[in-house]
């Protein structure tokens, strides 16, 4: 719904699409970081869900990691609607819950099923890539058209529209409950990543783990933390947002460790493949030479028998 802002100047486009009043550079910066984070998170989950579906297995994902991460998302969803937070935080909280349902369902199915599946190639083809581009273009095109039309209407007939609603401050009990949920979410987020790092280390393989997923979550966490920090430099505001900032920054640091595991275990995987190929070739050559020697010996014995 289109609304106007009391402070001027402000972005008509943002007020139209999101119902937010952005009237200074700090709010603009926070908004941009927030939407970079949203884009990163929209991309983050899909590569892992896609890879699990194509490989038809989910053994690379730690059960503890997934359980902790989902619990963190649930606690986070409660907290962002109890405490005054950014629009992007609310958007992501709802999105996380929806995607978690898909991810957990897929993980449980491929982990517990006794059916034998033929894994498919994880390489993305031109047709698949084209479909994704068309979908993304369609969504953003509709968003920009709606925003552009709203911008024109708001700039021409601003007096006809109501003021954008300010985010209401919750009561004391509501704030306490929301803060408890926020800190609980931070604990689960922080404890989830080490479990996945440990499982990858034990397997000594990153097969089944999406590099794009880890990279996107790292970017999403960093930009969301920056979005919260840049929004307001008031000490009381930052203290209130400590659990959210921790739940973004610490997992981002752990994501860097996960990215390091990709470098470590992919290098080892390539080296082991080269060694296996060399051993295989040596074995083939040895077998062929032995066969030749055996044939020569048989021919020699036959020739000796004829001479006798």
Secondary structure, DSSP 8 states (H G I E B T S, - for coil): ---B-SSSS--HHHHHHH-----SHHHHHHHHHHHHHHHHHHHHHHHHHHHHHHHT--TTS-HHHHHHHHHHHHHHHHHHHHS---HHHHHHHHHHHHHHHHHHHHHHHHHH-------------HHHHHHHHHHHHHHHHHHHHHHHHHHHHHHHSGGGS-B--------HHHHHHHHHHHHHHHHHHHHHHHHHHHHHHHHT--TTS-HHHHHHHHHHHHHHHHHHHHH---HHHHHHTHHHHHHHHHHHHHHHHHHHHHHHHHHHHHHHHHHHHHHHHHHHHHHHHHHHHHHHHHHHHHHHHHH-
